[in-house]
Amino acid sequence: MDEGESLPDIRPLAIHQADPDLSGAVWVVIEVPVERYFGPAEKINISVPRRLLQRIDAHAKSRHLSRSAFLVQAASEAMQRDG
């Protein structure tokens, strides 16, 4: 990232485990904070129906997230799921 390269695509562990070149490997999952590589946060202005916004806020609050954090998380998960 420091040299301008992008983060590798996220792939399920099962894909790596099925790779014959990695046969017999020991697997460890380590969470690494990569947020600093995404660049500074930017403010945006979006329009959302009031009822949906109330549901978003309630959902975010129940997970101890800000509205912004929830929307970023939801968008990231949707893009990851859709490939």
C-alpha positions, 0 to 999 in steps of 0.5 A: 500500500505504501508503494501505491499497490492495492490490497489483495482481494479478500478470498475465503480461507477454503480457497487457500486450503484447497490450493495444492501448493499450500498443502500441509500449511498451518492456518492462522487468522490475524485481524490487521487494521487496514483502515489507514490505507483507505485514505481520509474520510470524506463527507457525502450528502445522500437522500434516504427516505425518513422511515428507512433512515430511522431503521438504519439508525436503530440498526446501527445503534443496536450494534453500537455503530454510528450511522456512517460506520454502519453504512460503510460496513453495509456497503463493504459487505455488499460489494464483497458479496457481489464480487 
